[in-house]
Amino acid sequence: MGALHQCASAVALLVVFSIFCSSCATPLDVSSDARAITINGQRRIILSGSIHYPRSTPQMWPDLIQKSKEGGLNAIETYVFWNAHEAQYRQYDFSGNLDLVRFIKTIQDAGLYAILRIGPYVCAEWNYGGYPVWLHNMQGVQLRTDNSVYKNEMQNFTTMIVNMMKKEELFASQGGPIIIAQIENEYGNVISSYGDAGKQYINWCASMADSLDIGVPWVMCQETDAPAPMGWGGLDPHRTAEDLAYAVARFFQLGGTLQNYYMYHGGTNFGRTAGGPYISTTYDYDAPLNEFGNLNQPKWGHLKELHLQLLSMEKVLTHGDVTIYSYNGTASCFFSNANQTNDTTISFQDNHFTVPAWSVSILPDCKTETYNTAKVNSQTTVFVKKANQAEDEPSSLSWSWRPEHVKETVNNGLGSASANMLIEQKAATNDTSDYLWYMTSLDLAKDDLIFGDDLTLRVNTSGHVLHVYLNGQFLGSQWGGENGKYDFIFEQKVKLNEGKNQLSLLSATVGLKNYGPMFYDVPTGVAGVELIRKLNDELIVKDLSLNKWTYKVGLHGEDHQIQNVESPHASKWITDSLPINRTMTWYKTTFKAPLGNDVVVLDLHGMGKGHAWINGRSIGRFWPAYLAVQDGCQETCDYRGPYSDSKCRTNCGGISQRWYHVPRSFLRDDMNTLVLFEEFGGNPSNVMFQTNVVDKVCAAVEEGHTLELSCHGNGRAISSIEFASFGDPQGSCKAFSSGTCDSAAALSVLQDKCIGQESCSIEVSDTLLGSANCGIGVPRKLAVQARCHH
């Protein structure tokens, strides 16, 4: 999607661009005014992109950051995720993909600046907005307001992060790459809900941050138009390269100098980090770098061209008058057309320029158009999934299984705590598991008014998923999510026994809410339980909410860590009579890593809902059984007009997420283990490992520009030219056709220059491609479609 951040500060925070930080070993003097960031006395335009270090791996970081630099960025922005680093009170974790210092140093090694958004509230579609749930459970705490308990914990974490950066000399004032830091996040959107206490709190935030003396500017950020991320059951929204470039160009046209793409690389919500509720495991975000770190073309290339144009105009953009952009005898022009349907012709200094609808043209010298946001000359890349070709790897995986021992739990009703009330789920679990058992027993005499026929069990929950068992028998499951509502009522006819009855409810969360006023106080779990009997014309209601309830956090398999091959309990697997479509079941298989260096994905088609681990490391929740809604997609995408996430949507009626990223660093050279926990019931026989490879590349490039085709490395070369036409070709990628005029030499030129090469570059002109014999006034372009060897 590619949201643009605009921050409430003296400087607008959106995407960053300037000279690369080649002298960052020397302390930098960083300041800001109403116009720009100034570094060592020089005003800069900053083009930044968001990359969240926990949503990738340390092995991926250098490549992601280098591709960002090659795409024209000069800064990388990241949040700091409090609940990842301090999941348990005063127990800190900065290892693996949580190694913040290593991430910032990787940015520095690439010669880029860093923007550090400490928060520590981050939103980010991250579980609970980045807050650790133990914070919510502290006595007397109120979050994001003038509350001493909260402010003490916020200051403790913020100070720790700042001191960590200072110790490693990572602030620009020390010679490091961090040029801006952020305190709090998006508070302007909710401050009215907190009254005077909110104003006192935000002033305290500013004062506390300033006291930390980091030597670079602090900002506070809010966004009013961020697109919605993909969630389970939602459609896939797309923001086109044309529209995103239009927004960026307009920002700089109107005087902006510091901008950040949210996201530049979205990545993956490993483990239980996805927020929500119902945020999917993929956080691809339709960003310039896709979830796996590959170039998302044409978006990456089209924005790269824009960034290079802006960089070439940096002096004028940071010093010239906004209306003219003239400085020291140099003038640069932006011509924009905000009309959503009609092109327009602009007359300027005796020249005429046609500007397409909803686009911006850039003329660095105010005479020659070198870039237009609606004219995409970058290639489009088509990826396909390829079967695992590891040596001797069987075509289908061999599975073993074991039950989740639900009967033992629901029959005995044994847990670790009890109370004469229904406890809110976050308070009971401290977010150590998605799952919480609520269990109670009920003794009924034969003459009890509730005993008899026509009896209904009603459970009111904000869970977000509920599984119900009565006297050891499974009654059914239900979940929310329809129309954005995650609380619901489960109702079912039941028959109780005379004497003892055992009711067991398994409540499951699917990511804790991460945004909104007082989002942290939104309850989860079972809120009310009633038995209702219709006797004659009277309703008899028995409220079980104040019964003695016993609680058990997590699953039996989680307790014994059977997803970890090193666990002593990981050996008790059954190899025969593989069940399918069975609820609460664990599955295990072994496999060899796919050959080569291509991205590895796990196809979970056929599974229901659950969690997946590779060699004991979580790759996230899965829910392929949750299909997207049927309506709301468009066959064609008209990007013109203000962006909303209802435009350019795809995947109507499809699986919300079928493929799951398996980082190569999670895999071993020899044998690997996959463990799945299936909650609803699924069929693992369709599960397979695949690689994500480039299949085709195509482009339509205007005369005077350069065609650049690439199969994205990994030794993959262009194997054939499927279409080539220089003239007025029609259609788009995968559907090109020749127009009314065409050069006879174009195909042979492309074949000669490109086949057998990993990439090729060709100037689009009749000198090289031959005459197309088009009529006067007919704009010429080269359309090409090539196949990559795989």
Buried (B, 14 or more C-beta within 10 A) or exposed (E): BBBBBBBBBBBBBBBBBBBBBEEBEEBBEBEBEEBBBBBEEBBBBBBBBBBBBBBBBBEBBEBBBBBBBEBBBBBBBBBBBBBBBBBBEEEEEEEEBBBBEBBBBBBBBBBBBBBBBBBBBBBBBBBBBBBBBBBBBBEEBBBBBBBEBBBEBBBEBBBBBBEBBBEBEBBBBBBBBBBBBBBBBBBBBBBEEBEEBBEEBBEBBEEBBEEBEBBBBBBBBBBEEBBBBBBBBBBBBBBBBBBBBBBBBBBBBEBBBBBBBBBBBBBBBBBBBBBBBBBBBBBBBBBBBBBBBBBBBBBBBBBBBBBBBBBBBBBBBBBBEEEEBBBEEBBBBBBBBBBEEEEBEBEEEEEEBBBBBBBBBBBBEBEEBBBBBBBBBBBBBBBEBBEBEBEEBEEEBEBBBBBBBBBEBBEEBEBEEBEEEBBBBBBBBBBBBBBBBBBBBBEBEEEBEBBBEEBBBBBBBBBBBBBBBBBEEBBEBBBBBEEEEBBBEBBBEBEBEEEEBBBBBBBBBBBBBBBEBBBBEBBBBBBEBBBBBEEEEEEBEBEBBEBEBBBBBBBBBBEBBBBBBEEEEBEEBBEEEBBBEBBBBBBBBBBBBBEBEBBBBBBBEBBBBBBBBBBBBBBBBBBBBBBBBEEBBEEEBBBBBEBEBEBBBBBBEBBBBBBBBBBBEBBEEEEBBBBBBBBBBBBBEBBBBBBBBBBBBBBBBBBBBEBBBBBBEBEBBBBEBBBBBBBBBEBEBEEBEBBEBBBEBBBBBBBEBBBEBBBBEBBBBBEBBBBBEBEEEEEBBBBBBBBBBB
